[in-house]
Amino acid sequence: MQTEILGNIKSTTQQNSTLIIKTAEAEARVMVYTPSVIRVCISKNFDKTDSSFAVIQNPIDLPAYTESPTEIEINTSALILRITKSPLRFNFYTADGNPLSEDDKRFGTNWQDSRIVNYRKLYPDEKFIGLGEKTGNLNRRGSHYVNWNTDAALHDIDADPLYKTFPFFIGLHSGLTYGLFFDNTHKSYFDFGATTDDEMSWFGADGGDMNYYFFGAQSVREILRDYTWLIGRMEMPPLWSLGYQQCRWSYMSADEVLDIAQTFRDKQIPADVIYCDIDYMDGFKIFTWNKKAFPDPKAMINRLKAMNFHLVTIVDPGIKIEEGYPQYDEGIKNNYFATYPNGELYTASVWPGHCHFPDFLNEQVGQWWGAAFTALTEPGVEGFWNDMNEPAAWGQNIPWLVKFGDKYMTEVRNVYGMEMAKGTYNGTRKLLGNKRPFVLTRAAYCGTQRYSAVWTGDNSATDEHLLLGQRLVNSLGLTGMSLIGVDIGGFTGTPTPELMVRWNSLGVYTPMFRNHAAEGTIMREPWQWGQENEAIIKKDIELRYRLLPYIYSGFYQSAQTGLPLSRTLAIDYTNDENVFDTKFQNQFMFGDNMLVAPVISTQLFAEVYLPKGDWYRFGSHQKFKGNQFIIADAPLTNLPVFIKAGAIIPMQNVIQSTNDDGDGILELHIWNGTKTTEFVYYEDDGVTYDYQSGSYCKRIIRFDPQKRMVMLSEVEGHFISKYSLIKLKLHGFEGDVQLVDEFVNDNKVIRVKY
């Protein structure tokens, strides 16, 4: 094995917006994207196209740089990059000269044959967060991870890798923050001191370039803003996808689907979505219907729509080898499938049997795939669940020899799922016209939020997986994803009634609230657990619907800033050591104002850490000082949730689906505090893309305790709110509070004294 370490600079030149540095081993290119985002790319053989599956922005003009006999220095308003010449090393500092991240002086960037690795200095107090769907602790220090999208069925709570690749992390030390995105789709590795006796951190890949983007903003929030600016942010999701979702492998017939939907309505348990898993298809062939079990899909979906349900159907990438099957015939005719290097078609077995796999990296294939969804959209399907897209094949890790166009499996695997989701999104958006499609994918790469929601794959019905699922959701939120779900109750195994109730209560605060279970497990619908538990589950689902105005506004924040709806406490309390304590690392903020403490089903009390500030127990009059540990009651009827002092949370009365008109009343719940606070309220029709042309309702709600006033700004946008009346609900206010607690919701500035 040949080992090479990046050596001394031989020459430097500037070409347009790029600084080009050459050594005997390779060429390095430096580009500035914003004052706080700098790219470094080191390669032995640059790709002329310089393309990325993730990045959607371009570099700006390179700032003037200084050069001395020993180093080159690039200064922006946010960062200093010092490039040493002998040997070539890249070291990042804050604008005032504090070190953020530095190459290891000895090893820097190096190659072992095609494998490329970067070693970096490890600071004594350095913590690492991120990497998306990774098991382990919130603080990744001392851990090693592999990125190689995997069908991780029956995985345990320590398994790695799982289904998704997000090679982006945030480093924290000395009161400083930085981010690093390693944009390389090959099998990659991240080691945060695990294998170097805590001496160095390192990351690398089996092939490709040392291509990374460095983020120097000095807060986790701002790093996420910059990172999601670089790779794109989510669009507003369809409102119905934020309601309760009922799924199962499988509801076996149209009659069963309709019966489940009708039972929700008869029992007045709110719900919006029902799924069809693989058994709705004819022999598991994509874009077909089982004519015996689902003889008239359009009639079934019309009846679902009459009950205000939306249908989501599963799609897998494998195309069955069967002459006369349109997708097979068209794929063969147009050379749309993956091949071996000699041109032979690659074959593997999945649900339909022997299959070929579309080359989703080919734009024409993506368009062909998207157009095929007419088989689903014409009957009325509006949600599209992309599964098995790591890609998965029975008993096989698809050979690295397989090619997708001009790229081998080694470079394609980690982006295959995202490219499938992209084809699904583009196709269904076109077919649905002005309606927003709901796309869900199991496999993903950085930038997937532009096309799809994600869920965490095949979990198990255990308390350990309940807690793991929340850590995964929190960590995925650090990658640009916001619409994230877990299989409530566990995909495999049998949950106890207590676990089902507890997990459902946590589902209220999970961005995508989906109950899902595997074939052969007990039925999981809310009424399967006895009357008492059904009542608890129903109450919690009703709470989810009451919170939808707050939740939808939270997704507007995600679409505008990249900040996730469910967020680790490390985002807002970065320098608080307690949030990294393994006892409290599962806690999270749900939006700006709600702190949720997950609790396993066998515990009725929980130790909770409340960060600085004042907090109120949601649903009670209890008030707590922050920066302390408390023992909180945690009966199955009351998950510990705490509201930040000064919080503004818009709510509505219970509805049965997001299509319901409701009673036209928006409740503004405000918890007393000592500082002025604001909330950005957002509303649109929840269905179309009209919001992109100004059809939305946005206003700033401000609580000013010094002036004893609540103020609503003038409305921005021309959407007419569905709420004609606003009611104020004040919490934690002592003494005689007198106010007009009900007023007409118009577009003008509204001021209310209390």
C-alpha positions in Angstrom: 0.0 0.0 0.0 1.4 3.4 -1.0 1.2 6.2 1.5 1.6 9.8 0.5 1.3 12.9 2.8 0.6 16.3 1.3 3.9 18.1 1.1 5.3 21.5 0.4 3.8 24.1 -1.9 5.4 24.4 -5.3 3.2 27.1 -6.8 0.2 29.3 -6.2 -2.0 31.1 -8.7 -5.4 32.7 -8.7 -8.0 31.8 -11.3 -11.2 33.8 -11.2 -12.7 33.1 -7.7 -10.3 30.2 -6.9 -6.9 30.1 -5.3 -4.9 27.2 -6.8 -2.1 25.6 -4.8 0.1 22.9 -6.3 2.4 20.4 -4.5 4.2 17.3 -5.8 1.4 15.1 -4.7 -1.8 17.0 -5.6 -3.5 20.3 -6.3 -5.6 22.2 -3.7 -8.2 24.8 -4.5 -9.7 27.3 -2.0 -12.9 29.2 -2.6 -15.0 31.5 -0.5 -18.8 31.2 -0.6 -19.7 33.8 2.1 -17.5 35.5 4.8 -18.2 32.5 7.1 -18.1 29.6 4.5 -14.8 28.6 2.9 -14.3 25.5 0.7 -11.0 23.5 0.5 -10.7 20.8 -2.2 -7.6 18.7 -2.6 -7.3 16.3 -5.5 -4.9 14.3 -7.6 -7.3 14.5 -10.6 -10.0 17.2 -10.5 -13.3 16.6 -12.2 -13.8 19.3 -14.7 -17.5 19.6 -14.0 -16.9 20.1 -10.2 -20.4 18.9 -9.6 -22.1 18.2 -6.3 -25.3 16.3 -5.4 -25.7 18.5 -2.3 -24.4 22.1 -2.9 -26.6 24.5 -4.8 -24.6 27.8 -4.3 -21.5 29.2 -6.1 -18.4 30.9 -4.7 -18.0 34.7 -4.6 -14.9 36.7 -5.6 -11.8 35.6 -3.7 -10.8 38.3 -1.1 -7.4 39.8 -1.4 -4.9 37.5 0.3 -1.5 38.1 1.8 1.5 35.9 1.2 4.8 35.5 3.1 7.7 33.1 2.7 6.0 30.7 5.2 2.2 31.1 4.7 -0.7 32.4 2.8 -3.5 34.2 4.7 -7.1 34.7 3.5 -9.2 37.1 5.6 -12.9 37.6 5.6 -15.1 39.5 8.1 -15.8 36.2 9.9 -12.8 33.9 9.3 -9.0 33.8 8.9 -7.6 30.9 6.9 -3.8 30.5 7.3 -2.2 28.1 4.8 1.2 27.0 5.8 3.6 26.3 2.9 6.0 23.7 4.3 4.2 21.5 4.5 0.8 22.5 3.0 -1.7 22.7 5.9 -5.0 24.5 6.3 -5.8 26.2 9.7 -9.0 28.2 10.4 -9.3 31.0 13.0 -12.0 33.4 14.1 -11.7 37.0 12.7 -9.9 38.0 15.9 -7.4 35.2 15.7 -8.7 32.4 18.0 -8.1 28.9 16.6 -11.2 27.0 15.4 -9.8 24.0 13.6 -6.3 23.1 12.4 -4.7 20.4 10.3 -2.4 18.0 12.2 1.1 19.4 11.4 2.5 15.9 10.8 -0.1 14.1 8.7 -2.5 16.8 7.4 -4.1 15.3 4.3 -2.8 12.0 3.1 -3.5 9.1 0.7 -3.2 5.3 1.1 -3.7 4.2 -2.5 -7.2 5.7 -3.3 -8.2 6.3 0.3 -7.9 9.9 1.3 -7.9 11.1 4.9 -7.5 14.4 6.8 -6.1 14.5 10.3 -6.9 17.4 12.5 -5.8 18.8 15.8 -8.0 17.7 18.7 -8.6 20.3 21.4 -8.7 19.3 25.1 -12.4 20.3 25.6 -13.6 19.7 22.1 -17.0 18.2 21.6 -18.6 17.1 18.3 -22.3 16.9 17.4 -24.0 15.9 14.2 -23.5 13.3 11.4 -27.3 12.8 11.3 -28.6 9.2 11.7 -26.0 7.9 14.0 -26.3 5.9 17.2 -24.3 6.7 20.3 -24.2 9.9 22.4 -25.0 13.5 21.6 -21.3 14.3 22.0 -19.5 12.2 19.4 -16.1 12.6 21.1 -14.4 9.2 21.4 -16.6 7.6 18.7 -15.9 6.3 15.2 -18.5 6.2 12.4 -18.9 4.8 8.9 -21.1 6.3 6.2 -22.4 3.6 3.9 -26.1 3.6 3.4 -27.3 0.2 4.6 -30.6 -1.7 4.9 -30.1 -2.0 8.7 -33.1 -4.3 9.5 -33.2 -5.5 13.1 -30.4 -3.1 14.1 -29.6 -2.6 17.7 -29.1 0.6 19.6 -25.3 0.7 18.8 -25.4 -0.3 15.1 -23.5 1.6 12.5 -23.9 2.4 9.7 -27.6 2.8 9.3 -29.7 4.0 6.3 -28.4 7.6 5.7 -25.2 9.5 5.1 -24.8 13.1 6.4 -21.1 13.9 6.5 -21.5 17.1 8.4 -20.6 17.9 12.0 -20.2 20.8 14.3 -17.2 21.2 16.6 -17.4 23.0 19.9 -14.4 24.1 22.1 -13.2 27.0 24.0 -16.6 28.7 23.8 -16.3 28.7 20.0 -18.2 26.8 17.2 -17.4 25.7 13.7 -18.9 23.3 11.2 -17.4 21.0 8.5 -19.2 19.4 5.6 -17.2 16.7 3.8 -18.9 16.5 0.4 -17.7 13.1 -0.7 -20.2 10.4 -1.6 -17.8 7.4 -1.4 -17.8 5.2 1.7 -16.5 7.6 4.4 -15.3 7.6 8.0 -15.3 10.0 10.9 -13.2 9.4 14.0 -13.4 11.8 16.8 -10.4 10.7 18.8 -11.6 7.1 19.1 -8.6 5.4 17.4 -5.8 7.9 18.1 -5.7 7.7 21.9 -7.7 11.0 21.9 -4.8 12.8 20.1 -6.3 13.6 16.8 -9.6 13.6 15.0 -9.8 12.4 11.4 -12.2 11.9 8.5 -11.8 10.5 5.1 -13.2 8.3 2.3 -12.3 5.3 0.2 -12.0 7.4 -2.9 -12.7 10.8 -4.4 -11.4 14.2 -3.2 -10.7 15.8 0.1 -13.5 18.2 -0.5 -14.9 20.1 2.5 -16.7 23.3 3.4 -15.7 25.0 6.6 -18.3 27.1 8.5 -17.1 29.7 10.9 -20.2 31.3 12.3 -20.1 31.6 16.1 -23.3 29.9 17.1 -24.9 26.5 16.2 -28.0 28.3 14.9 -25.9 30.5 12.5 -23.9 27.5 11.3 -27.1 25.7 10.5 -28.3 28.8 8.6 -25.1 28.9 6.6 -25.0 25.1 5.9 -28.6 25.0 4.8 -28.1 28.1 2.6 -25.3 26.1 0.9 -27.3 22.9 0.3 -30.9 24.2 0.2 -33.8 24.1 2.7 -37.1 22.3 2.8 -40.2 23.7 1.2 -43.4 24.1 3.2 -44.8 20.6 3.7 -48.5 19.8 3.0 -50.3 20.5 6.2 -52.0 17.1 6.2 -48.6 15.4 6.5 -48.2 17.0 10.0 -51.3 15.3 11.3 -51.5 11.8 12.7 -50.4 9.0 10.2 -51.5 5.4 10.4 -49.4 2.8 8.7 -48.9 -0.9 8.6 -47.1 -3.6 6.6 -49.8 -4.2 5.4 -53.4 -3.3 5.2 -54.3 -6.2 2.9 -57.3 -4.9 1.0 -59.3 -1.8 0.1 -62.0 -2.9 2.5 -59.5 -3.1 5.4 -58.1 0.4 4.6 -61.6 1.9 4.5 -62.5 0.1 7.7 -59.5 1.5 9.5 -60.3 5.0 8.3 -63.9 4.7 9.2 -63.0 3.6 12.7 -60.9 6.7 13.3 -63.9 8.8 12.3 -66.4 6.8 14.4 -64.2 7.0 17.5 -63.4 10.7 16.8 -59.7 10.1 17.0 -58.1 12.7 14.7 -56.1 11.5 11.8 -55.1 12.6 8.3 -53.0 9.9 6.6 -53.3 6.2 6.0 -50.7 4.1 4.1 -50.6 1.2 1.7 -47.5 -0.9 2.1 -46.2 -3.4 -0.6 -49.3 -5.6 -0.7 -51.4 -3.1 -2.6 -49.3 -3.9 -5.7 -49.7 -6.7 -8.2 -46.9 -9.1 -7.3 -45.0 -6.3 -5.6 -44.4 -4.6 -9.0 -44.0 -0.9 -8.7 -46.7 1.3 -10.3 -49.3 -1.5 -10.3 -52.4 -2.3 -8.2 -53.4 -5.7 -6.8 -56.7 -6.1 -8.8 -58.2 -8.6 -6.4 -57.6 -6.8 -3.1 -57.7 -3.3 -4.5 -60.1 -3.6 -7.5 -61.0 0.1 -7.8 -58.2 2.3 -6.4 -60.0 5.5 -7.4 -63.2 4.6 -5.7 -61.3 3.6 -2.6 -59.4 6.9 -2.5 -62.5 8.9 -3.2 -64.1 7.4 -0.2 -61.0 8.1 1.9 -61.1 11.7 0.7 -64.7 12.0 1.7 -63.5 11.0 5.2 -60.7 13.6 4.9 -57.9 11.0 4.6 -54.9 11.2 2.3 -53.3 8.0 1.0 -49.6 7.4 0.9 -48.3 4.4 -1.1 -44.9 2.7 -0.9 -42.5 2.6 -3.9 -39.3 0.6 -4.2 -36.6 1.1 -6.8 -36.3 -2.5 -8.1 -38.0 -3.1 -11.5 -39.2 -6.7 -12.0 -37.7 -8.5 -15.0 -40.9 -9.3 -16.8 -41.6 -8.8 -20.5 -44.9 -6.9 -21.0 -44.4 -5.0 -17.7 -44.2 -1.3 -19.0 -41.5 -0.1 -16.6 -39.3 -3.1 -17.5 -39.9 -2.8 -21.2 -39.2 0.9 -21.3 -36.2 0.7 -19.1 -34.6 -2.0 -21.3 -35.4 -0.1 -24.5 -33.8 3.1 -23.2 -30.9 1.7 -21.3 -32.1 3.1 -18.0 -30.8 0.4 -15.7 -27.5 -0.2 -13.8 -25.0 -2.4 -15.5 -21.7 -4.2 -15.1 -18.7 -2.6 -16.8 -19.1 -4.9 -19.9 -22.7 -3.6 -20.4 -24.5 -6.5 -18.9 -27.5 -5.5 -16.8 -27.1 -5.9 -13.1 -29.7 -8.2 -11.5 -30.6 -8.7 -7.9 -33.6 -10.1 -6.0 -36.0 -8.0 -4.0 -39.8 -8.1 -3.3 -41.0 -8.8 -6.9 -38.2 -11.3 -7.6 -35.4 -10.7 -10.0 -35.0 -7.0 -10.7 -33.0 -4.3 -12.4 -32.3 -1.0 -10.8 -32.9 2.5 -12.4 -29.9 4.8 -12.8 -31.4 7.7 -10.9 -28.3 9.8 -11.5 -29.3 10.1 -15.1 -31.7 13.0 -15.5 -33.7 11.3 -18.2 -34.2 8.3 -15.9 -35.4 10.6 -13.2 -38.0 12.1 -15.6 -39.1 8.7 -16.8 -39.5 7.5 -13.2 -41.4 10.6 -12.2 -43.8 10.3 -15.1 -44.6 6.7 -14.1 -46.4 7.9 -11.0 -49.5 8.6 -13.0 -50.5 5.0 -12.0 -50.8 6.4 -8.5 -51.7 10.1 -8.9 -54.6 9.4 -11.3 -56.6 7.5 -8.7 -55.7 10.2 -6.2 -52.6 9.2 -4.3 -50.8 12.3 -2.9 -48.0 10.8 -0.8 -45.1 8.7 -2.0 -43.0 6.5 0.4 -39.6 5.6 -1.1 -38.2 2.5 0.6 -35.4 -0.1 0.0 -33.4 2.7 -1.7 -30.0 2.3 0.0 -30.3 0.4 -2.4 -31.3 -2.9 -0.8 -31.1 -6.4 -2.3 -31.7 -9.7 -0.6 -28.6 -11.0 1.1 -26.4 -8.8 -1.0 -24.2 -5.7 -0.7 -24.5 -4.7 -4.3 -21.1 -5.3 -5.9 -18.8 -2.3 -6.2 -18.3 -3.3 -9.9 -21.9 -2.2 -10.7 -22.1 1.0 -12.7 -24.8 3.8 -12.9 -23.9 5.6 -16.0 -20.2 6.5 -15.7 -20.1 6.1 -11.9 -19.5 2.9 -10.0 -21.4 1.7 -6.9 -18.6 2.9 -4.6 -19.5 6.5 -5.5 -23.2 6.1 -6.0 -24.5 4.2 -3.0 -24.7 7.0 -0.5 -26.7 9.3 -2.9 -28.9 6.7 -4.6 -31.8 7.2 -2.1 -31.7 11.0 -2.4 -31.6 10.8 -6.2 -34.6 8.4 -6.2 -36.5 10.9 -3.9 -35.5 13.7 -6.2 -37.0 11.9 -9.2 -40.2 11.1 -7.1 -40.5 14.7 -6.0 -40.0 16.2 -9.4 -42.4 13.8 -11.1 -45.2 14.0 -8.6 -44.9 17.7 -8.2 -45.5 18.0 -12.0 -48.3 15.5 -12.0 -50.1 17.1 -9.0 -50.0 20.5 -10.6 -50.2 23.1 -7.9 -50.6 20.6 -5.0 -47.7 19.8 -2.8 -46.7 16.1 -2.8 -45.6 14.4 0.3 -42.4 12.4 -0.3 -40.8 10.1 2.3 -37.5 8.4 2.0 -35.5 5.9 4.0 -32.0 6.5 2.5 -30.6 10.0 2.2 -27.6 12.3 1.7 -27.1 16.0 2.5 -29.7 18.1 0.7 -32.5 15.5 0.8 -34.7 18.1 2.6 -35.2 19.8 -0.8 -37.3 16.8 -1.9 -38.4 14.7 1.0 -39.1 13.9 4.6 -37.2 11.0 6.3 -37.9 8.4 8.9 -35.4 6.4 10.9 -36.1 3.0 9.4 -36.9 -0.4 11.1 -36.7 0.2 14.8 -37.9 -2.2 17.6 -40.6 -2.2 20.2 -38.3 -1.4 23.2 -37.8 1.5 25.5 -34.2 1.6 24.4 -35.4 2.3 20.8 -37.8 4.9 22.0 -34.9 6.9 23.4 -32.6 6.1 20.5 -35.3 7.3 18.1 -35.4 10.7 19.7 -31.6 11.0 19.7 -31.7 10.2 16.0 -34.4 12.8 15.3 -32.4 15.4 17.3 -29.2 14.6 15.4 -30.9 14.5 12.0 -32.1 18.0 12.8 -28.5 19.1 12.8 -28.2 18.1 9.1 -30.8 20.3 7.5 -33.6 17.8 7.9 -36.7 18.9 9.8 -39.6 16.7 8.7 -38.4 13.5 10.5 -40.3 10.6 11.9 -39.8 7.3 13.7 -42.0 4.2 13.7 -44.1 4.9 16.8 -44.4 1.8 18.8 -41.5 0.1 17.1 -41.5 -1.6 13.7 -40.6 -5.1 14.9 -41.6 -6.8 18.1 -44.6 -6.4 20.4 -44.8 -3.2 22.5 -46.5 -3.4 25.9 -49.6 -1.2 26.2 -47.5 1.1 28.4 -44.8 1.5 25.8 -47.4 2.2 23.1 -49.0 4.9 25.2 -45.7 6.5 26.2 -44.3 6.4 22.6 -47.5 7.9 21.3 -47.2 10.7 23.8 -43.7 11.4 22.5 -45.1 11.3 18.9 -47.0 14.4 19.6 -43.6 16.2 19.6 -42.1 14.3 16.7 -42.1 16.3 13.5 -43.7 13.4 11.5 -46.2 11.6 13.7 -46.5 8.0 12.2 -47.6 4.8 13.8 -46.1 1.8 11.8 -45.6 -1.9 12.4 -44.2 -4.9 10.6 -46.0 -7.9 9.1 -46.9 -10.5 11.7 -47.0 -8.1 14.7 -50.1 -7.2 16.6 -52.4 -4.5 15.3 -51.2 -1.1 16.5 -54.2 1.3 15.9 -55.1 3.5 18.9 -58.1 1.4 19.9 -56.2 -1.9 20.1 -54.9 -1.2 23.7 -58.1 -1.2 25.8 -60.5 1.6 26.6 -58.3 3.4 29.2 -55.2 3.5 27.0 -57.3 4.4 24.0 -58.5 7.5 25.9 -55.0 8.5 26.7 -53.8 8.0 23.1 -56.8 9.9 21.8 -56.1 12.8 24.2 -52.5 13.0 23.0 -53.4 12.9 19.4 -55.9 15.7 20.0 -53.1 17.7 21.6 -51.1 17.3 18.4 -53.9 18.8 16.4 -54.3 21.7 18.9 -50.6 22.5 18.5 -50.7 22.5 14.7 -50.6 26.4 14.4 -47.4 26.3 16.5 -46.0 23.3 14.5 -46.8 24.8 11.1 -45.1 28.1 12.1 -42.1 26.0 13.2 -41.8 24.5 9.8 -41.9 27.9 8.3 -38.9 28.7 10.5 -37.2 25.5 9.1 -38.0 26.6 5.5 -36.5 30.0 6.1 -33.5 29.4 8.3 -32.7 25.6 8.3 -33.4 25.4 12.0 -35.2 22.1 12.8 -38.5 21.8 14.6 -37.2 19.1 17.0 -33.8 20.3 18.2 -31.1 19.1 20.6 -30.6 21.4 23.5 -27.0 21.8 22.2 -28.4 24.3 19.6 -29.5 26.9 22.1 -27.5 25.9 25.2 -24.3 25.0 23.5 -22.0 25.9 26.4 -24.0 24.2 29.1 -22.2 21.0 30.1 -25.4 19.5 31.5 -27.1 19.1 28.1 -24.3 16.7 27.1 -24.8 14.6 30.2 -26.0 11.1 29.0 -28.9 11.4 31.6 -30.2 14.5 29.8 -29.0 14.1 26.2 -32.4 12.9 25.0 -34.2 16.1 26.0 -35.0 18.5 23.2 -36.7 21.7 22.3 -39.8 21.4 20.2 -39.8 24.7 18.4 -38.6 27.7 20.2 -40.6 27.4 23.4 -41.3 23.8 24.4 -38.8 21.5 26.2 -39.6 17.8 26.1 -38.1 15.2 28.3 -38.6 11.6 26.9 -39.3 9.0 29.5 -39.3 5.2 29.2 -42.6 3.4 29.7 -41.6 1.8 33.0 -40.7 5.0 34.8 -43.4 7.2 36.4 -40.9 9.9 37.6 -38.0 11.4 35.7 -34.9 13.5 36.5 -35.1 16.5 34.2 -32.5 19.2 33.6 -33.9 22.7 33.0 -31.5 25.1 31.4 -31.1 28.8 32.5 -34.3 30.9 32.6 -37.7 30.2 34.1 -39.9 27.3 33.0 -43.5 26.2 33.5 -44.8 22.6 33.5 -47.1 22.4 30.5 -50.7 21.8 31.5 -50.2 23.0 35.1 -49.4 26.1 37.1 -46.0 24.8 38.3 -43.1 27.2 37.8 -39.4 26.3 38.0 -36.2 28.2 38.1 -33.8 27.1 35.4 -30.2 25.8 35.7 -31.3 23.0 38.0 -32.2 19.4 38.1 -35.7 18.4 39.1 -37.6 15.2 39.7 -40.7 15.5 37.5 -43.9 13.4 37.7 -44.2 11.3 34.6 -47.4 9.3 34.6 -48.4 7.8 31.3 -51.0 10.5 31.0 -48.5 13.4 31.3 -45.1 13.3 29.5 -42.8 16.0 31.1 -43.0 19.0 28.9 -41.9 22.5 30.0 -42.7 25.9 28.5 -40.1 28.7 28.4 -41.0 31.8 30.3 -42.3 34.5 27.9 -43.3 31.8 25.4 -46.0 32.5 22.8 -47.7 29.4 21.5 -50.6 29.6 19.1 -53.1 26.8 19.4 -56.5 25.8 18.0 -59.4 23.7 19.3 -59.6 20.1 18.4 -60.3 19.1 14.8 -60.6 15.6 13.3 -58.4 16.4 10.3 -56.4 19.3 8.9 -59.2 19.6 6.2 -61.7 20.5 8.9 -62.7 24.2 9.1 -62.7 24.2 12.8 -64.4 26.8 14.9 -62.4 29.8 13.6 -60.7 30.5 16.9 -57.0 30.9 17.3 -55.8 30.7 20.9 -52.7 32.7 21.8 -51.2 31.1 24.9 -48.6 33.3 26.6 -46.5 32.3 29.7 -45.4 35.2 31.9 -41.8 36.2 31.8 -39.5 39.2 32.5 -38.2 39.8 28.9 -39.8 40.9 25.7 -40.4 37.9 23.4 -41.5 37.4 19.8 -43.1 34.6 17.8 -43.4 34.5 14.0 -46.8 33.2 13.2 -47.3 31.7 9.7 -50.3 30.4 7.9 -51.2 29.5 4.3 -53.6 27.1 2.6 -51.4 24.1 3.5 -52.0 22.5 0.2 -50.8 24.5 -2.8 -47.7 26.4 -3.8 -49.6 29.7 -3.8 -47.6 30.8 -0.8 -44.6 31.1 -3.1 -46.4 34.0 -4.8 -47.5 35.8 -1.7 -50.6 33.9 -0.6 -49.7 33.5 3.0 -50.4 35.2 6.3 -47.4 36.1 8.5 -47.3 38.3 11.5 -45.0 39.0 14.4 -46.6 38.4 17.8 -44.8 40.3 20.6 -45.2 40.0 24.4 -43.8 43.0 26.3 -44.1 42.5 30.1 -42.7 46.0 30.8 -45.5 47.7 28.9 -48.0 44.9 29.9 -48.9 44.5 26.3 -49.4 41.9 23.6 -49.0 43.2 20.1 -49.7 41.6 16.7 -48.0 43.2 13.8 -49.8 44.0 10.5 -50.2 41.0 8.4 -47.6 40.3 5.6 -49.0 38.4 2.6 -52.5 38.3 1.1 -53.8 35.0 2.5 -57.0 35.4 4.6 -56.5 33.5 7.9 -59.0 30.8 8.6 -59.2 32.1 12.2 -61.7 35.0 12.5 -61.3 35.3 16.2 -58.3 35.4 18.6 -58.5 34.5 22.2 -55.7 35.3 24.7 -54.8 32.6 27.3 -52.4 33.9 29.9 -50.4 31.6 32.2 -48.3 32.4 35.3 -49.6 36.0 35.7 -50.2 36.9 39.3 -52.7 39.3 40.7 -55.6 41.0 39.0 -55.1 40.7 35.3 -57.8 42.4 33.3 -57.8 42.3 29.5 -60.0 42.0 26.5 -59.4 38.3 26.0 -61.2 37.9 22.7 -60.9 40.1 19.6 -61.5 40.0 15.9 -58.5 38.8 13.8 -58.0 41.4 11.1 -54.9 42.3 9.1 -54.1 45.5 11.0 -51.8 46.0 14.0 -53.5 44.7 17.2 -52.5 45.9 20.7 -53.9 44.4 23.8 -53.1 45.8 27.3 -53.5 43.6 30.4 
